[in-house]
Amino acid sequence: MQRTIILKPQSIMQYKSMIGVVLYNEDDMLTFSTGHKVYRIKEKDLTHPLNDLIEKTFNRNDELKHLAIEHDIIEIQERDSIETYLSYVKTYN
């Protein structure tokens, strides 16, 4: 089981219906990537997406997830399922 930790929420933005990450900011023009394409967009044209939309996007877009990890925007934590933990505890009882 994986858990996504957002380290830089200000870097995850939405442009129209696309969720992506802001990589660079130069003179009010942002470099915005969806994992598949890179865009140059004015800062005022971006909005902050809802957290559940962010999580769904990272779950189905591996390219964006890897890009966000490379730029320290998110971190992925591996977590054992509750069944694995309970079976582990049971062996010591």
SEVOKOL-912920 format. One record per atom (N, C-alpha, C): residue in one letter; chain; atom name; y, x, z. Coordinates in nm, 3 decimals, always signed. Each point is the difference from the previous one (the first is absolute). Layout:
[drenza 'A', 'A', 'CA', [Y, X, Z]],
...
END
This chain:
[drenza 'M', 'A', 'N', [-0.118, +0.085, +0.000]],
[drenza 'M', 'A', 'CA', [+0.118, -0.085, +0.000]],
[drenza 'M', 'A', 'C', [+0.124, +0.090, +0.000]],
[drenza 'Q', 'A', 'N', [+0.096, -0.034, -0.082]],
[drenza 'Q', 'A', 'CA', [+0.122, +0.080, -0.010]],
[drenza 'Q', 'A', 'C', [+0.120, -0.079, +0.051]],
[drenza 'R', 'A', 'N', [+0.093, +0.075, +0.056]],
[drenza 'R', 'A', 'CA', [+0.125, -0.060, +0.045]],
[drenza 'R', 'A', 'C', [+0.115, +0.081, -0.061]],
[drenza 'T', 'A', 'N', [+0.095, -0.068, -0.060]],
[drenza 'T', 'A', 'CA', [+0.114, +0.066, -0.061]],
[drenza 'T', 'A', 'C', [+0.115, +0.005, +0.100]],
[drenza 'I', 'A', 'N', [+0.049, +0.120, +0.027]],
[drenza 'I', 'A', 'CA', [+0.115, +0.020, +0.088]],
[drenza 'I', 'A', 'C', [+0.120, +0.034, -0.088]],
[drenza 'I', 'A', 'N', [+0.105, -0.077, +0.011]],
[drenza 'I', 'A', 'CA', [+0.121, +0.025, -0.080]],
[drenza 'I', 'A', 'C', [+0.091, +0.094, +0.078]],
[drenza 'L', 'A', 'N', [+0.020, +0.119, -0.054]],
[drenza 'L', 'A', 'CA', [+0.083, +0.101, +0.066]],
[drenza 'L', 'A', 'C', [+0.147, -0.011, -0.038]],
[drenza 'K', 'A', 'N', [+0.026, -0.039, -0.124]],
[drenza 'K', 'A', 'CA', [+0.137, -0.012, -0.051]],
[drenza 'K', 'A', 'C', [+0.018, -0.136, -0.066]],
[drenza 'P', 'A', 'N', [+0.022, -0.106, +0.080]],
[drenza 'P', 'A', 'CA', [+0.011, -0.134, -0.059]],
[drenza 'P', 'A', 'C', [+0.116, -0.014, -0.098]],
[drenza 'Q', 'A', 'N', [+0.104, +0.079, +0.016]],
[drenza 'Q', 'A', 'CA', [+0.115, -0.007, -0.089]],
[drenza 'Q', 'A', 'C', [-0.032, +0.050, -0.140]],
[drenza 'S', 'A', 'N', [-0.114, +0.068, -0.016]],
[drenza 'S', 'A', 'CA', [-0.040, +0.053, -0.131]],
[drenza 'S', 'A', 'C', [-0.087, -0.096, -0.079]],
[drenza 'I', 'A', 'N', [-0.046, -0.108, +0.062]],
[drenza 'I', 'A', 'CA', [-0.083, -0.099, -0.069]],
[drenza 'I', 'A', 'C', [+0.090, -0.118, -0.036]],
[drenza 'M', 'A', 'N', [+0.019, -0.021, -0.128]],
[drenza 'M', 'A', 'CA', [+0.095, -0.100, -0.046]],
[drenza 'M', 'A', 'C', [-0.062, -0.090, -0.106]],
[drenza 'Q', 'A', 'N', [+0.073, -0.106, -0.032]],
[drenza 'Q', 'A', 'CA', [-0.042, -0.094, -0.103]],
[drenza 'Q', 'A', 'C', [+0.108, -0.010, -0.106]],
[drenza 'Y', 'A', 'N', [-0.042, +0.007, -0.126]],
[drenza 'Y', 'A', 'CA', [+0.089, -0.020, -0.114]],
[drenza 'Y', 'A', 'C', [-0.060, -0.112, -0.083]],
[drenza 'K', 'A', 'N', [+0.069, -0.112, -0.006]],
[drenza 'K', 'A', 'CA', [-0.051, -0.122, -0.063]],
[drenza 'K', 'A', 'C', [-0.132, -0.036, +0.069]],
[drenza 'S', 'A', 'N', [-0.111, -0.002, -0.072]],
[drenza 'S', 'A', 'CA', [-0.128, -0.033, +0.064]],
[drenza 'S', 'A', 'C', [-0.084, +0.125, +0.029]],
[drenza 'M', 'A', 'N', [+0.057, +0.119, -0.021]],
[drenza 'M', 'A', 'CA', [-0.075, +0.124, +0.016]],
[drenza 'M', 'A', 'C', [+0.029, +0.064, +0.136]],
[drenza 'I', 'A', 'N', [-0.107, +0.041, +0.067]],
[drenza 'I', 'A', 'CA', [+0.011, +0.076, +0.124]],
[drenza 'I', 'A', 'C', [-0.022, +0.146, -0.035]],
[drenza 'G', 'A', 'N', [+0.083, +0.087, +0.056]],
[drenza 'G', 'A', 'CA', [-0.015, +0.142, -0.028]],
[drenza 'G', 'A', 'C', [+0.067, +0.084, +0.106]],
[drenza 'V', 'A', 'N', [+0.006, +0.129, -0.025]],
[drenza 'V', 'A', 'CA', [+0.062, +0.092, +0.094]],
[drenza 'V', 'A', 'C', [+0.119, +0.069, -0.065]],
[drenza 'V', 'A', 'N', [+0.101, +0.024, +0.081]],
[drenza 'V', 'A', 'CA', [+0.118, +0.074, -0.045]],
[drenza 'V', 'A', 'C', [-0.027, +0.147, +0.025]],
[drenza 'L', 'A', 'N', [+0.007, +0.078, -0.107]],
[drenza 'L', 'A', 'CA', [-0.031, +0.142, +0.011]],
[drenza 'L', 'A', 'C', [+0.126, +0.085, +0.016]],
[drenza 'Y', 'A', 'N', [+0.106, -0.034, -0.073]],
[drenza 'Y', 'A', 'CA', [+0.123, +0.078, +0.003]],
[drenza 'Y', 'A', 'C', [+0.121, -0.091, -0.009]],
[drenza 'N', 'A', 'N', [+0.111, +0.046, +0.054]],
[drenza 'N', 'A', 'CA', [+0.126, -0.074, -0.005]],
[drenza 'N', 'A', 'C', [+0.107, +0.095, -0.050]],
[drenza 'E', 'A', 'N', [+0.051, -0.028, -0.121]],
[drenza 'E', 'A', 'CA', [+0.104, +0.084, -0.059]],
[drenza 'E', 'A', 'C', [+0.114, -0.087, -0.051]],
[drenza 'D', 'A', 'N', [+0.116, +0.012, +0.060]],
[drenza 'D', 'A', 'CA', [+0.120, -0.070, -0.046]],
[drenza 'D', 'A', 'C', [-0.022, -0.151, -0.016]],
[drenza 'D', 'A', 'N', [-0.053, -0.063, +0.102]],
[drenza 'D', 'A', 'CA', [-0.024, -0.144, +0.003]],
[drenza 'D', 'A', 'C', [-0.106, -0.046, -0.101]],
[drenza 'M', 'A', 'N', [-0.069, +0.092, -0.062]],
[drenza 'M', 'A', 'CA', [-0.113, -0.032, -0.089]],
[drenza 'M', 'A', 'C', [-0.126, +0.052, +0.067]],
[drenza 'L', 'A', 'N', [-0.097, -0.089, +0.020]],
[drenza 'L', 'A', 'CA', [-0.123, +0.035, +0.069]],
[drenza 'L', 'A', 'C', [-0.114, +0.020, -0.099]],
[drenza 'T', 'A', 'N', [-0.086, +0.095, +0.031]],
[drenza 'T', 'A', 'CA', [-0.123, +0.017, -0.075]],
[drenza 'T', 'A', 'C', [-0.105, -0.081, +0.073]],
[drenza 'F', 'A', 'N', [-0.049, -0.105, -0.066]],
[drenza 'F', 'A', 'CA', [-0.089, -0.099, +0.057]],
[drenza 'F', 'A', 'C', [-0.132, +0.004, -0.076]],
[drenza 'S', 'A', 'N', [-0.112, +0.010, +0.071]],
[drenza 'S', 'A', 'CA', [-0.130, +0.006, -0.066]],
[drenza 'S', 'A', 'C', [-0.093, -0.108, +0.054]],
[drenza 'T', 'A', 'N', [-0.073, -0.062, -0.092]],
[drenza 'T', 'A', 'CA', [-0.100, -0.101, +0.036]],
[drenza 'T', 'A', 'C', [-0.139, +0.062, +0.003]],
[drenza 'G', 'A', 'N', [-0.008, +0.130, -0.021]],
[drenza 'G', 'A', 'CA', [-0.129, +0.067, -0.010]],
[drenza 'G', 'A', 'C', [-0.044, +0.014, -0.144]],
[drenza 'H', 'A', 'N', [+0.040, -0.094, -0.085]],
[drenza 'H', 'A', 'CA', [-0.035, +0.003, -0.142]],
[drenza 'H', 'A', 'C', [+0.119, +0.044, -0.085]],
[drenza 'K', 'A', 'N', [+0.120, -0.042, +0.040]],
[drenza 'K', 'A', 'CA', [+0.121, +0.032, -0.076]],
[drenza 'K', 'A', 'C', [+0.109, +0.047, +0.096]],
[drenza 'V', 'A', 'N', [+0.098, +0.072, -0.057]],
[drenza 'V', 'A', 'CA', [+0.116, +0.047, +0.075]],
[drenza 'V', 'A', 'C', [+0.124, -0.061, -0.063]],
[drenza 'Y', 'A', 'N', [+0.090, -0.050, +0.085]],
[drenza 'Y', 'A', 'CA', [+0.123, -0.066, -0.046]],
[drenza 'Y', 'A', 'C', [+0.120, +0.066, +0.067]],
[drenza 'R', 'A', 'N', [+0.114, -0.006, -0.067]],
[drenza 'R', 'A', 'CA', [+0.129, +0.038, +0.058]],
[drenza 'R', 'A', 'C', [+0.076, -0.131, +0.023]],
[drenza 'I', 'A', 'N', [+0.029, -0.031, +0.126]],
[drenza 'I', 'A', 'CA', [+0.054, -0.130, +0.036]],
[drenza 'I', 'A', 'C', [+0.118, +0.017, +0.094]],
[drenza 'K', 'A', 'N', [+0.097, -0.089, -0.013]],
[drenza 'K', 'A', 'CA', [+0.113, +0.000, +0.094]],
[drenza 'K', 'A', 'C', [-0.049, -0.051, +0.136]],
[drenza 'E', 'A', 'N', [+0.051, +0.060, +0.104]],
[drenza 'E', 'A', 'CA', [-0.042, -0.033, +0.136]],
[drenza 'E', 'A', 'C', [+0.020, -0.148, +0.033]],
[drenza 'K', 'A', 'N', [+0.107, -0.059, -0.052]],
[drenza 'K', 'A', 'CA', [+0.031, -0.140, +0.031]],
[drenza 'K', 'A', 'C', [-0.100, -0.098, -0.061]],
[drenza 'D', 'A', 'N', [-0.081, +0.044, -0.096]],
[drenza 'D', 'A', 'CA', [-0.098, -0.086, -0.066]],
[drenza 'D', 'A', 'C', [-0.134, -0.007, +0.074]],
[drenza 'L', 'A', 'N', [-0.013, +0.077, +0.108]],
[drenza 'L', 'A', 'CA', [-0.125, +0.004, +0.076]],
[drenza 'L', 'A', 'C', [+0.010, -0.085, +0.126]],
[drenza 'T', 'A', 'N', [-0.114, -0.053, +0.043]],
[drenza 'T', 'A', 'CA', [-0.008, -0.075, +0.126]],
[drenza 'T', 'A', 'C', [-0.118, +0.054, +0.080]],
[drenza 'H', 'A', 'N', [-0.005, -0.038, +0.127]],
[drenza 'H', 'A', 'CA', [-0.112, +0.039, +0.086]],
[drenza 'H', 'A', 'C', [-0.108, -0.108, -0.008]],
[drenza 'P', 'A', 'N', [-0.123, +0.038, -0.034]],
[drenza 'P', 'A', 'CA', [-0.108, -0.098, -0.008]],
[drenza 'P', 'A', 'C', [-0.055, -0.035, +0.139]],
[drenza 'L', 'A', 'N', [-0.072, -0.110, +0.007]],
[drenza 'L', 'A', 'CA', [-0.065, -0.040, +0.125]],
[drenza 'L', 'A', 'C', [-0.118, +0.093, +0.029]],
[drenza 'N', 'A', 'N', [-0.031, +0.019, +0.129]],
[drenza 'N', 'A', 'CA', [-0.106, +0.092, +0.039]],
[drenza 'N', 'A', 'C', [-0.136, -0.037, -0.057]],
[drenza 'D', 'A', 'N', [-0.034, -0.130, -0.004]],
[drenza 'D', 'A', 'CA', [-0.130, -0.038, -0.054]],
[drenza 'D', 'A', 'C', [-0.010, +0.027, -0.150]],
[drenza 'L', 'A', 'N', [+0.112, -0.010, -0.071]],
[drenza 'L', 'A', 'CA', [+0.003, +0.033, -0.142]],
[drenza 'L', 'A', 'C', [-0.017, +0.151, -0.020]],
[drenza 'I', 'A', 'N', [+0.059, +0.080, +0.087]],
[drenza 'I', 'A', 'CA', [-0.015, +0.145, -0.006]],
[drenza 'I', 'A', 'C', [-0.148, +0.037, +0.017]],
[drenza 'E', 'A', 'N', [-0.062, -0.055, +0.103]],
[drenza 'E', 'A', 'CA', [-0.140, +0.031, +0.028]],
[drenza 'E', 'A', 'C', [-0.091, -0.041, -0.116]],
[drenza 'K', 'A', 'N', [+0.021, -0.118, -0.057]],
[drenza 'K', 'A', 'CA', [-0.080, -0.045, -0.114]],
[drenza 'K', 'A', 'C', [+0.017, +0.093, -0.119]],
[drenza 'T', 'A', 'N', [+0.123, +0.045, -0.022]],
[drenza 'T', 'A', 'CA', [+0.028, +0.089, -0.113]],
[drenza 'T', 'A', 'C', [-0.072, +0.133, +0.015]],
[drenza 'F', 'A', 'N', [+0.007, +0.059, +0.119]],
[drenza 'F', 'A', 'CA', [-0.068, +0.128, +0.022]],
[drenza 'F', 'A', 'C', [-0.151, -0.015, -0.007]],
[drenza 'N', 'A', 'N', [-0.053, -0.114, +0.040]],
[drenza 'N', 'A', 'CA', [-0.145, -0.022, -0.005]],
[drenza 'N', 'A', 'C', [-0.053, -0.008, -0.143]],
[drenza 'R', 'A', 'N', [+0.080, -0.049, -0.093]],
[drenza 'R', 'A', 'CA', [-0.050, -0.014, -0.137]],
[drenza 'R', 'A', 'C', [+0.058, +0.102, -0.099]],
[drenza 'N', 'A', 'N', [+0.095, +0.083, +0.043]],
[drenza 'N', 'A', 'CA', [+0.062, +0.098, -0.090]],
[drenza 'N', 'A', 'C', [-0.021, +0.141, +0.058]],
[drenza 'D', 'A', 'N', [-0.112, +0.062, -0.037]],
[drenza 'D', 'A', 'CA', [-0.032, +0.133, +0.052]],
[drenza 'D', 'A', 'C', [+0.099, +0.106, -0.042]],
[drenza 'E', 'A', 'N', [+0.054, -0.011, -0.122]],
[drenza 'E', 'A', 'CA', [+0.097, +0.100, -0.047]],
[drenza 'E', 'A', 'C', [+0.125, -0.001, +0.088]],
[drenza 'L', 'A', 'N', [+0.048, -0.119, +0.033]],
[drenza 'L', 'A', 'CA', [+0.118, -0.012, +0.086]],
[drenza 'L', 'A', 'C', [-0.032, +0.050, +0.141]],
[drenza 'K', 'A', 'N', [-0.118, -0.033, +0.048]],
[drenza 'K', 'A', 'CA', [-0.040, +0.045, +0.134]],
[drenza 'K', 'A', 'C', [-0.001, +0.153, +0.007]],
[drenza 'H', 'A', 'N', [-0.060, +0.065, -0.099]],
[drenza 'H', 'A', 'CA', [-0.006, +0.147, -0.001]],
[drenza 'H', 'A', 'C', [+0.139, +0.061, -0.013]],
[drenza 'L', 'A', 'N', [+0.084, -0.059, -0.081]],
[drenza 'L', 'A', 'CA', [+0.138, +0.048, -0.014]],
[drenza 'L', 'A', 'C', [+0.075, -0.011, +0.133]],
[drenza 'A', 'A', 'N', [-0.016, -0.112, +0.068]],
[drenza 'A', 'A', 'CA', [+0.067, -0.020, +0.130]],
[drenza 'A', 'A', 'C', [-0.052, +0.098, +0.105]],
[drenza 'I', 'A', 'N', [-0.129, +0.029, -0.004]],
[drenza 'I', 'A', 'CA', [-0.056, +0.099, +0.093]],
[drenza 'I', 'A', 'C', [+0.056, +0.138, -0.029]],
[drenza 'E', 'A', 'N', [+0.007, +0.038, -0.128]],
[drenza 'E', 'A', 'CA', [+0.053, +0.132, -0.039]],
[drenza 'E', 'A', 'C', [+0.144, +0.019, +0.045]],
[drenza 'H', 'A', 'N', [+0.079, -0.106, +0.001]],
[drenza 'H', 'A', 'CA', [+0.141, +0.009, +0.037]],
[drenza 'H', 'A', 'C', [+0.024, -0.038, +0.146]],
[drenza 'D', 'A', 'N', [-0.107, -0.003, +0.080]],
[drenza 'D', 'A', 'CA', [+0.008, -0.031, +0.144]],
[drenza 'D', 'A', 'C', [+0.069, -0.132, +0.029]],
[drenza 'I', 'A', 'N', [-0.025, -0.099, -0.085]],
[drenza 'I', 'A', 'CA', [+0.057, -0.133, +0.020]],
[drenza 'I', 'A', 'C', [-0.097, -0.086, +0.081]],
[drenza 'I', 'A', 'N', [-0.130, +0.020, -0.024]],
[drenza 'I', 'A', 'CA', [-0.102, -0.069, +0.078]],
[drenza 'I', 'A', 'C', [-0.107, +0.099, +0.044]],
[drenza 'E', 'A', 'N', [-0.081, -0.046, +0.094]],
[drenza 'E', 'A', 'CA', [-0.114, +0.077, +0.048]],
[drenza 'E', 'A', 'C', [-0.117, -0.099, +0.012]],
[drenza 'I', 'A', 'N', [-0.118, +0.045, -0.036]],
[drenza 'I', 'A', 'CA', [-0.118, -0.085, +0.010]],
[drenza 'I', 'A', 'C', [-0.085, +0.049, +0.117]],
[drenza 'Q', 'A', 'N', [-0.030, -0.091, +0.091]],
[drenza 'Q', 'A', 'CA', [-0.088, +0.033, +0.113]],
[drenza 'Q', 'A', 'C', [-0.134, -0.067, -0.022]],
[drenza 'E', 'A', 'N', [-0.105, +0.076, +0.017]],
[drenza 'E', 'A', 'CA', [-0.135, -0.054, -0.010]],
[drenza 'E', 'A', 'C', [-0.037, -0.055, +0.137]],
[drenza 'R', 'A', 'N', [-0.050, -0.122, +0.001]],
[drenza 'R', 'A', 'CA', [-0.041, -0.063, +0.125]],
[drenza 'R', 'A', 'C', [-0.142, -0.053, -0.014]],
[drenza 'D', 'A', 'N', [-0.075, +0.019, +0.103]],
[drenza 'D', 'A', 'CA', [-0.136, -0.055, +0.001]],
[drenza 'D', 'A', 'C', [+0.008, -0.150, +0.021]],
[drenza 'S', 'A', 'N', [-0.096, -0.070, -0.054]],
[drenza 'S', 'A', 'CA', [-0.006, -0.145, +0.023]],
[drenza 'S', 'A', 'C', [-0.043, -0.025, +0.144]],
[drenza 'I', 'A', 'N', [+0.023, -0.118, +0.048]],
[drenza 'I', 'A', 'CA', [-0.035, -0.035, +0.137]],
[drenza 'I', 'A', 'C', [-0.151, +0.010, +0.022]],
[drenza 'E', 'A', 'N', [-0.080, -0.031, -0.103]],
[drenza 'E', 'A', 'CA', [-0.146, +0.009, +0.012]],
[drenza 'E', 'A', 'C', [-0.043, +0.145, +0.020]],
[drenza 'T', 'A', 'N', [+0.061, +0.092, -0.072]],
[drenza 'T', 'A', 'CA', [-0.032, +0.142, +0.016]],
[drenza 'T', 'A', 'C', [+0.034, +0.047, +0.140]],
[drenza 'Y', 'A', 'N', [+0.115, -0.040, +0.049]],
[drenza 'Y', 'A', 'CA', [+0.042, +0.039, +0.134]],
[drenza 'Y', 'A', 'C', [-0.094, -0.058, +0.105]],
[drenza 'L', 'A', 'N', [-0.037, -0.127, -0.014]],
[drenza 'L', 'A', 'CA', [-0.088, -0.062, +0.098]],
[drenza 'L', 'A', 'C', [-0.139, +0.061, +0.000]],
[drenza 'S', 'A', 'N', [-0.050, +0.037, -0.116]],
[drenza 'S', 'A', 'CA', [-0.130, +0.065, -0.005]],
[drenza 'S', 'A', 'C', [+0.007, +0.140, +0.061]],
[drenza 'Y', 'A', 'N', [+0.110, +0.067, -0.016]],
[drenza 'Y', 'A', 'CA', [+0.021, +0.131, +0.061]],
[drenza 'Y', 'A', 'C', [+0.001, -0.012, +0.153]],
[drenza 'V', 'A', 'N', [+0.074, -0.097, +0.051]],
[drenza 'V', 'A', 'CA', [+0.008, -0.021, +0.144]],
[drenza 'V', 'A', 'C', [-0.137, -0.040, +0.056]],
[drenza 'K', 'A', 'N', [-0.072, -0.079, -0.073]],
[drenza 'K', 'A', 'CA', [-0.131, -0.049, +0.044]],
[drenza 'K', 'A', 'C', [-0.100, +0.114, +0.020]],
[drenza 'T', 'A', 'N', [+0.012, +0.105, -0.080]],
[drenza 'T', 'A', 'CA', [-0.093, +0.114, +0.013]],
[drenza 'T', 'A', 'C', [+0.020, +0.076, +0.131]],
[drenza 'Y', 'A', 'N', [+0.116, -0.013, +0.061]],
[drenza 'Y', 'A', 'CA', [+0.028, +0.071, +0.125]],
[drenza 'Y', 'A', 'C', [-0.019, -0.088, +0.124]],
[drenza 'N', 'A', 'N', [-0.040, -0.124, -0.017]],
[drenza 'N', 'A', 'CA', [-0.026, -0.088, +0.115]],
[drenza 'N', 'A', 'C', [-0.144, -0.003, +0.037]],
END
